[in-house]
């Protein structure tokens, strides 16, 4: 699956494409998107962006439902290469939905 690494690296370098995208996830409580929901949404967004699903996405913390909040996650490709990524809350809607951006690090971990 070297194709994913190559695509992920190109996407990371051209991360403006990812940052420009916004995704919506329901918050598991009124103030945080839970880790499982966040991992699923990040996986779905990256799959849509690069055309392949990462092996895993691990987000040890949820994402606070407040504008500008950030959390770090790790993407693991099929060959074991890992990239860090930052998820940032862009906007919290009145229906407790959180719009967020994803920025993949430029270099693997």
N, C-alpha and C positions, 0 to 999 in steps of 0.2 A: 504494500500500500504506500509506496513512495509518492504516488500521485497526491495523496492527501497532504503529506509533509511539504511537498513543493507548492501546492496550492495554499496551504496554511501560511507558509513563509511569505509567499507573494502577497497574500491578503494581509498579513501582519505588517509588511513593509508599506503596503498601500492601505493602511488601516483607516484612512478617512472614509473609505467605503463602508466599513463596519460602524464607525462612529456616527455616520450620517443616518444609519438605520435606527429605528425605534421599535421596541417590542412591548407588548402589554401583557402583564401577568396579574392574576387576582392575588391580592394579599391574603395570607393565611390568618392574619389578625388585622386589626385596624392600623397597625404601625409597622409591620414587617412582612416581606415576602419570604416565606419559608425556604429552607435550603433545597428541599426536593423539588418544589415548584420552580425555583430559580434555576437549578441544574437542568431541568427539563426544557425550560424556555430558552436558556443559553444554547443547549444542544440543538434544539429546533432551529434557532436563528442561525447558528453557524452552519448547520446542514443546508439550510436554504441558501446561504451566502456562497458556500464553496462547492455544493453539490455532493458532499459526502459527510456522513456522520462521524464525529470523533469517537474513539474507543470509549472514553469516559470524559465527563466533566465533573469536577469536584469543587463544590462551594462549601467551605467549612462553616460559613456564617450566612445568615439570611441578609436581605437587602432592606434597609430601613426605608419606609415610605415617607421620605422627606426629600425635597429637591436638593440635589447636590450630594446626597449620601453615596458612598462607594463601598464596594466589597471586592475582595480578590478571589479568583477562582483559578483552577488549573485544568487545562485541556490536555488530554493524553491521546496521541495518535496511535494507530494500529501497530506501528513499529516501536512504540514505547517513548518516542520523543515527546517531551512535555513543554508546553507554553503556558506562561502566566497570562491572565487576562483581568481586566478591570471592568466591573459593571457599575454604572453610575445612574442614579435615579434622575431622570429628566423632568418628570412632572408626575404629580399625584392627582388623579381625577376625583371628582366628587363621589363616584361610585366605588371608591377604594381600589381602583386599578392603578398600577404603577407603570409608567412608560420609562424604559431604560435603554441606555446605550451600552455597547460592548466594544472594548478596545483590546485587541490581542497584542501582547508584547512583541517588539521587533525581533527578538532573538529567543531561541529555546533556553530552557532552564539548565 
